[in-house]
Amino acid sequence: MPSFSVRFLGCKVSHTDAQLVRERLLADGHHEVPDAGDVAVVNTCCVTHEAVRKSRHAAARAARTHRRVYVTGCGANLASDTFAGLPPNVHVISRRSEDTPAVVAGDVGAIACVQREWRLDRVRAFVKIQDGCSFSCNFCVVPLVRGASRSRRAPDVLREIRRRVAQGHREIVLTGINLGCYRDRDAGYRLARLVREAGAVPGVARLRLSSIEVNHVTDELVAALRETRAVSRHLHVPLQSGDDGVLRDMARRYTAGSYLARVAPLREEFNLTTDVIVGFPTEDERAFRNTLDVVAAAGATKVHVFPYSPRPGTRTAGHDPVPTAVKRERSARLRQASHDACLERWRGKIGRDDVVLVDRPGRGYGDDYSPWLVDAPVGELVRVRGATVSERGILAA
């Protein structure tokens, strides 16, 4: 029986895209063998130079152990020479994410007429509702490699959620490149309505958004998040910079003040996490300190820090004046501030109860996505009480 392996690099959307290829190959009768097999699928990322380097390395390594390697995802759509020079058994699939599973499966070939249902390989299920972006931030390559914003039909999304619940998934994460752009005009859905109906699907114990842009944190959406029983008290809202001049140069379409005003109603109820780009071409020390101040004022805990990396085809592609050492030093300061904020939030849970979804041996996440160290079966929702805090999370009593 032909065998395959699938690996993804990058974000939750990349993970979801890789899983769709995996499910299609399994449904066609192929046998999955981690890190081995006849066929390897490497779903790539290109958000930074480092992501491209890792993607090339993953494809080259797979070429040594597999007969055929399919390179898919954002990196495959970046530039024609991104994967040049790799062995001839590496095939780059430059297609839209929704078309990729059929292209790969068609080239590999099915075994007879096998059509089986397969469970995702994680406790939580990532359900993609939207792809692409129709905005053009000056630093961002995503619109170039993912295309314009487009949304799945709401009935298809809800059908997949019911299927994931039937497979045993307790948590559903709605994913996309720009979730706030979700629209199903024919059925009359925007994101808020989809959240309400997804959260009402029987068996959904926890529902989260992977990320939401601050301009889409509307009163309508906030009401849906507050009023939907299953919604987790965690929200990831990218900031990118806390300096108005840098935000303008990034073409981010909001100010630091408007960001803080939008997230203020959520601070008491939701654990806010965010993304920040450090070392953008017009970021000086004063601008970076503004970012530190805004992160603190927003009450953000976990900050995903990305040192600026010029991307081909973007407006800032040819401009990278901030020295690497400065980027590294600022990144370390911001990561330390994030670490301290996380510890402070975790300490606030000592002596308090929470419900944890155990997603790996000895570890799980609370309702607000705080990490817990627990001794319970993987896949279970367990009630715990905080006893103490370590560098890795909250220890249950």
WOVENFEN-V651963 format. One record per pair of residues at least 24 apart in sequence whose ideal C-beta (glycine too) atoms are under 8 Angstrom apart, sorted by sequence separation. I is the first residue (numbers start at 1). J is the second residue. D is the distance in whole Angstrom. If there is no record, write none. Layout:
I & J & D
I & J & D
//
This chain:
51 & 75 & 7
59 & 83 & 6
63 & 87 & 4
73 & 97 & 7
128 & 152 & 7
174 & 198 & 7
206 & 230 & 6
207 & 231 & 5
208 & 232 & 4
212 & 236 & 7
213 & 237 & 7
214 & 238 & 7
274 & 298 & 7
307 & 331 & 6
346 & 370 & 6
357 & 381 & 5
358 & 382 & 6
370 & 394 & 6
372 & 396 & 6
18 & 43 & 4
40 & 65 & 7
151 & 176 & 8
191 & 216 & 7
205 & 230 & 6
207 & 232 & 7
211 & 236 & 5
212 & 237 & 6
213 & 238 & 7
214 & 239 & 8
237 & 262 & 8
283 & 308 & 8
345 & 370 & 6
346 & 371 & 8
356 & 381 & 7
4 & 30 & 5
6 & 32 & 7
17 & 43 & 6
40 & 66 & 4
52 & 78 & 7
56 & 82 & 8
60 & 86 & 6
63 & 89 & 5
172 & 198 & 6
192 & 218 & 8
195 & 221 & 7
204 & 230 & 5
206 & 232 & 5
208 & 234 & 6
209 & 235 & 7
210 & 236 & 7
211 & 237 & 7
237 & 263 & 6
272 & 298 & 6
274 & 300 & 5
305 & 331 & 5
355 & 381 & 6
356 & 382 & 5
3 & 30 & 7
4 & 31 & 7
5 & 32 & 7
39 & 66 & 6
42 & 69 & 6
44 & 71 & 6
47 & 74 & 7
56 & 83 & 6
59 & 86 & 6
60 & 87 & 7
63 & 90 & 5
73 & 100 & 8
209 & 236 & 7
211 & 238 & 6
250 & 277 & 8
272 & 299 & 6
273 & 300 & 6
276 & 303 & 6
278 & 305 & 6
281 & 308 & 7
355 & 382 & 7
356 & 383 & 8
1 & 29 & 7
2 & 30 & 5
3 & 31 & 5
4 & 32 & 6
5 & 33 & 6
15 & 43 & 8
38 & 66 & 6
39 & 67 & 7
40 & 68 & 7
41 & 69 & 8
42 & 70 & 7
44 & 72 & 7
45 & 73 & 7
46 & 74 & 5
55 & 83 & 8
62 & 90 & 8
72 & 100 & 5
129 & 157 & 5
149 & 177 & 7
192 & 220 & 5
196 & 224 & 5
200 & 228 & 7
272 & 300 & 5
273 & 301 & 6
274 & 302 & 8
275 & 303 & 7
276 & 304 & 7
278 & 306 & 7
279 & 307 & 5
280 & 308 & 5
342 & 370 & 8
355 & 383 & 6
356 & 384 & 5
366 & 394 & 8
1 & 30 & 7
2 & 31 & 7
3 & 32 & 7
4 & 33 & 7
5 & 34 & 6
14 & 43 & 5
36 & 65 & 6
37 & 66 & 6
38 & 67 & 5
39 & 68 & 5
40 & 69 & 5
41 & 70 & 5
42 & 71 & 5
43 & 72 & 5
44 & 73 & 4
45 & 74 & 6
46 & 75 & 4
149 & 178 & 6
172 & 201 & 8
192 & 221 & 5
195 & 224 & 5
199 & 228 & 4
200 & 229 & 8
272 & 301 & 7
273 & 302 & 4
274 & 303 & 6
275 & 304 & 5
276 & 305 & 6
277 & 306 & 5
278 & 307 & 5
279 & 308 & 4
305 & 334 & 5
354 & 383 & 8
355 & 384 & 8
363 & 392 & 8
1 & 31 & 5
3 & 33 & 4
5 & 35 & 6
14 & 44 & 8
35 & 65 & 7
36 & 66 & 8
38 & 68 & 7
39 & 69 & 8
40 & 70 & 7
42 & 72 & 7
43 & 73 & 4
44 & 74 & 6
45 & 75 & 6
52 & 82 & 6
56 & 86 & 7
60 & 90 & 8
127 & 157 & 6
151 & 181 & 7
154 & 184 & 4
179 & 209 & 6
190 & 220 & 8
191 & 221 & 6
195 & 225 & 7
199 & 229 & 6
200 & 230 & 8
250 & 280 & 6
271 & 301 & 6
273 & 303 & 7
274 & 304 & 7
276 & 306 & 7
277 & 307 & 8
278 & 308 & 7
305 & 335 & 5
353 & 383 & 6
354 & 384 & 6
363 & 393 & 7
5 & 36 & 6
14 & 45 & 6
39 & 70 & 7
41 & 72 & 6
42 & 73 & 8
44 & 75 & 3
59 & 90 & 5
146 & 177 & 6
151 & 182 & 5
153 & 184 & 6
179 & 210 & 7
192 & 223 & 7
193 & 224 & 7
196 & 227 & 7
199 & 230 & 4
235 & 266 & 6
249 & 280 & 7
267 & 298 & 8
273 & 304 & 7
275 & 306 & 7
277 & 308 & 5
303 & 334 & 6
353 & 384 & 7
354 & 385 & 8
5 & 37 & 5
44 & 76 & 6
46 & 78 & 5
72 & 104 & 7
149 & 181 & 4
151 & 183 & 5
152 & 184 & 8
155 & 187 & 7
172 & 204 & 6
179 & 211 & 7
180 & 212 & 6
192 & 224 & 4
196 & 228 & 5
198 & 230 & 8
199 & 231 & 6
249 & 281 & 7
267 & 299 & 5
303 & 335 & 7
353 & 385 & 5
354 & 386 & 7
3 & 36 & 7
4 & 37 & 5
7 & 40 & 7
9 & 42 & 8
10 & 43 & 8
98 & 131 & 7
127 & 160 & 5
151 & 184 & 6
153 & 186 & 7
154 & 187 & 5
170 & 203 & 8
171 & 204 & 8
174 & 207 & 7
179 & 212 & 5
180 & 213 & 5
191 & 224 & 8
195 & 228 & 6
249 & 282 & 5
305 & 338 & 7
352 & 385 & 7
3 & 37 & 3
4 & 38 & 7
5 & 39 & 8
6 & 40 & 8
7 & 41 & 7
8 & 42 & 8
9 & 43 & 7
10 & 44 & 7
11 & 45 & 7
70 & 104 & 5
97 & 131 & 6
127 & 161 & 6
153 & 187 & 7
170 & 204 & 8
171 & 205 & 7
172 & 206 & 7
173 & 207 & 8
174 & 208 & 7
176 & 210 & 7
179 & 213 & 8
242 & 276 & 8
246 & 280 & 5
256 & 290 & 7
260 & 294 & 7
303 & 337 & 7
351 & 385 & 7
352 & 386 & 6
2 & 37 & 8
3 & 38 & 5
4 & 39 & 4
5 & 40 & 5
6 & 41 & 5
7 & 42 & 5
8 & 43 & 4
9 & 44 & 6
10 & 45 & 3
96 & 131 & 8
142 & 177 & 6
154 & 189 & 4
170 & 205 & 4
171 & 206 & 4
172 & 207 & 5
173 & 208 & 5
174 & 209 & 5
175 & 210 & 4
178 & 213 & 6
180 & 215 & 7
181 & 216 & 8
235 & 270 & 5
237 & 272 & 6
239 & 274 & 5
240 & 275 & 6
241 & 276 & 7
259 & 294 & 7
263 & 298 & 5
281 & 316 & 6
303 & 338 & 4
351 & 386 & 6
2 & 38 & 5
3 & 39 & 7
4 & 40 & 7
5 & 41 & 7
7 & 43 & 7
9 & 45 & 4
11 & 47 & 8
46 & 82 & 7
125 & 161 & 8
165 & 201 & 6
170 & 206 & 6
171 & 207 & 7
172 & 208 & 8
173 & 209 & 7
174 & 210 & 7
180 & 216 & 2
195 & 231 & 7
233 & 269 & 6
234 & 270 & 6
235 & 271 & 7
236 & 272 & 8
237 & 273 & 8
238 & 274 & 6
239 & 275 & 7
240 & 276 & 6
241 & 277 & 6
246 & 282 & 6
263 & 299 & 8
280 & 316 & 8
302 & 338 & 6
350 & 386 & 4
2 & 39 & 7
4 & 41 & 7
6 & 43 & 7
10 & 47 & 7
70 & 107 & 8
127 & 164 & 7
157 & 194 & 7
161 & 198 & 6
165 & 202 & 7
166 & 203 & 8
171 & 208 & 7
173 & 210 & 5
179 & 216 & 7
180 & 217 & 8
233 & 270 & 5
234 & 271 & 5
235 & 272 & 6
236 & 273 & 5
237 & 274 & 6
238 & 275 & 4
239 & 276 & 6
240 & 277 & 5
245 & 282 & 6
246 & 283 & 5
260 & 297 & 6
301 & 338 & 7
349 & 386 & 4
350 & 387 & 7
165 & 203 & 4
178 & 216 & 8
215 & 253 & 6
233 & 271 & 6
235 & 273 & 8
236 & 274 & 7
256 & 294 & 5
260 & 298 & 6
281 & 319 & 5
300 & 338 & 8
350 & 388 & 7
125 & 164 & 4
154 & 193 & 8
158 & 197 & 6
162 & 201 & 6
165 & 204 & 6
215 & 254 & 6
234 & 273 & 7
236 & 275 & 8
241 & 280 & 6
259 & 298 & 7
281 & 320 & 6
283 & 322 & 6
295 & 334 & 7
302 & 341 & 8
350 & 389 & 7
68 & 108 & 8
154 & 194 & 6
158 & 198 & 7
161 & 201 & 5
214 & 254 & 6
243 & 283 & 7
281 & 321 & 6
301 & 341 & 5
302 & 342 & 6
346 & 386 & 8
349 & 389 & 8
356 & 396 & 7
10 & 51 & 6
157 & 198 & 7
162 & 203 & 8
180 & 221 & 8
225 & 266 & 8
246 & 287 & 5
281 & 322 & 7
292 & 333 & 7
296 & 337 & 7
300 & 341 & 7
301 & 342 & 5
9 & 51 & 6
125 & 167 & 8
241 & 283 & 7
245 & 287 & 6
280 & 322 & 7
288 & 330 & 5
292 & 334 & 7
295 & 337 & 7
299 & 341 & 8
347 & 389 & 5
135 & 178 & 7
154 & 197 & 8
158 & 201 & 7
161 & 204 & 7
222 & 265 & 6
226 & 269 & 7
243 & 286 & 8
279 & 322 & 4
291 & 334 & 7
295 & 338 & 8
346 & 389 & 5
120 & 164 & 7
125 & 169 & 4
133 & 177 & 5
134 & 178 & 8
214 & 258 & 7
222 & 266 & 7
243 & 287 & 4
301 & 345 & 5
350 & 394 & 8
9 & 54 & 6
124 & 169 & 6
127 & 172 & 6
129 & 174 & 5
131 & 176 & 6
132 & 177 & 6
133 & 178 & 5
214 & 259 & 5
217 & 262 & 5
225 & 270 & 8
243 & 288 & 8
246 & 291 & 8
292 & 337 & 6
296 & 341 & 8
349 & 394 & 5
9 & 55 & 5
117 & 163 & 8
123 & 169 & 7
124 & 170 & 7
125 & 171 & 7
127 & 173 & 7
129 & 175 & 7
130 & 176 & 3
131 & 177 & 6
132 & 178 & 8
217 & 263 & 7
241 & 287 & 7
244 & 290 & 8
295 & 341 & 8
343 & 389 & 6
120 & 167 & 7
123 & 170 & 7
124 & 171 & 4
125 & 172 & 6
126 & 173 & 5
127 & 174 & 6
128 & 175 & 5
129 & 176 & 5
130 & 177 & 7
134 & 181 & 7
215 & 262 & 8
243 & 290 & 4
279 & 326 & 6
346 & 393 & 7
119 & 167 & 4
123 & 171 & 7
124 & 172 & 7
125 & 173 & 7
127 & 175 & 7
128 & 176 & 6
130 & 178 & 7
133 & 181 & 7
214 & 262 & 5
242 & 290 & 5
243 & 291 & 6
279 & 327 & 4
346 & 394 & 5
9 & 58 & 6
21 & 70 & 8
97 & 146 & 7
119 & 168 & 6
120 & 169 & 7
124 & 173 & 6
126 & 175 & 5
130 & 179 & 6
214 & 263 & 7
217 & 266 & 7
241 & 290 & 8
242 & 291 & 4
278 & 327 & 6
96 & 146 & 8
117 & 167 & 8
119 & 169 & 8
129 & 179 & 7
241 & 291 & 5
242 & 292 & 7
7 & 58 & 6
21 & 72 & 7
96 & 147 & 6
130 & 181 & 6
242 & 293 & 6
279 & 330 & 6
130 & 182 & 5
239 & 291 & 7
242 & 294 & 3
278 & 330 & 5
279 & 331 & 8
129 & 182 & 6
242 & 295 & 6
278 & 331 & 5
18 & 72 & 8
7 & 62 & 7
17 & 72 & 7
18 & 73 & 8
239 & 294 & 7
17 & 73 & 6
239 & 295 & 7
278 & 334 & 6
5 & 62 & 8
276 & 334 & 6
14 & 73 & 6
239 & 298 & 7
14 & 74 & 7
5 & 66 & 7
171 & 232 & 8
239 & 300 & 7
10 & 73 & 7
41 & 104 & 6
78 & 141 & 7
9 & 73 & 8
10 & 74 & 7
211 & 275 & 8
251 & 315 & 8
8 & 73 & 7
129 & 194 & 7
9 & 75 & 8
78 & 144 & 8
74 & 141 & 8
77 & 144 & 8
78 & 145 & 6
74 & 142 & 7
77 & 145 & 4
39 & 108 & 6
77 & 146 & 7
75 & 145 & 8
74 & 145 & 4
74 & 146 & 7
271 & 345 & 7
20 & 97 & 8
24 & 101 & 4
28 & 105 & 6
23 & 101 & 8
24 & 102 & 7
30 & 108 & 7
21 & 100 & 6
25 & 104 & 7
17 & 97 & 5
20 & 100 & 8
21 & 101 & 5
24 & 104 & 7
25 & 105 & 6
28 & 108 & 7
20 & 101 & 5
24 & 105 & 5
28 & 109 & 8
29 & 110 & 6
30 & 111 & 7
28 & 110 & 4
29 & 111 & 3
124 & 206 & 8
17 & 100 & 7
21 & 104 & 6
25 & 108 & 7
28 & 111 & 6
29 & 112 & 7
13 & 97 & 8
21 & 105 & 8
126 & 210 & 7
29 & 114 & 4
28 & 114 & 6
27 & 114 & 7
29 & 116 & 8
27 & 115 & 6
27 & 116 & 6
26 & 116 & 7
27 & 117 & 8
27 & 118 & 7
26 & 118 & 4
47 & 141 & 7
23 & 118 & 5
46 & 141 & 6
47 & 142 & 7
22 & 118 & 8
273 & 369 & 7
23 & 120 & 8
271 & 368 & 4
270 & 368 & 7
271 & 369 & 6
22 & 121 & 8
46 & 145 & 6
271 & 370 & 7
19 & 120 & 6
19 & 121 & 8
137 & 240 & 8
4 & 108 & 7
2 & 108 & 7
19 & 126 & 7
2 & 111 & 7
1 & 111 & 7
16 & 126 & 4
15 & 126 & 6
16 & 127 & 7
17 & 128 & 8
138 & 249 & 7
139 & 250 & 6
16 & 128 & 5
138 & 250 & 6
13 & 126 & 8
137 & 250 & 6
138 & 251 & 5
12 & 126 & 5
137 & 251 & 5
13 & 128 & 6
136 & 251 & 7
137 & 252 & 6
135 & 251 & 8
13 & 131 & 7
135 & 253 & 7
234 & 367 & 8
233 & 367 & 5
234 & 368 & 5
232 & 367 & 5
233 & 368 & 4
234 & 369 & 4
232 & 368 & 7
232 & 369 & 7
139 & 277 & 7
139 & 280 & 7
206 & 357 & 6
205 & 357 & 8
16 & 175 & 5
12 & 173 & 7
206 & 367 & 7
208 & 369 & 7
13 & 175 & 5
12 & 175 & 5
13 & 176 & 7
13 & 177 & 6
139 & 308 & 7
144 & 313 & 5
141 & 311 & 4
144 & 314 & 8
139 & 310 & 8
140 & 311 & 7
141 & 312 & 7
139 & 311 & 7
141 & 313 & 6
141 & 314 & 6
140 & 314 & 6
139 & 314 & 6
206 & 381 & 8
138 & 314 & 6
139 & 315 & 8
205 & 381 & 6
138 & 315 & 4
139 & 316 & 5
138 & 316 & 5
136 & 315 & 8
171 & 357 & 6
170 & 357 & 6
13 & 210 & 7
12 & 210 & 5
11 & 210 & 8
170 & 379 & 7
168 & 379 & 7
170 & 381 & 6
79 & 312 & 6
124 & 357 & 7
78 & 312 & 7
79 & 313 & 8
123 & 357 & 6
123 & 358 & 7
124 & 359 & 7
123 & 359 & 4
122 & 359 & 7
123 & 360 & 8
123 & 378 & 7
123 & 379 & 5
48 & 306 & 7
47 & 306 & 7
48 & 307 & 8
50 & 309 & 7
49 & 309 & 5
48 & 309 & 4
47 & 309 & 8
48 & 311 & 8
47 & 311 & 8
46 & 311 & 7
//
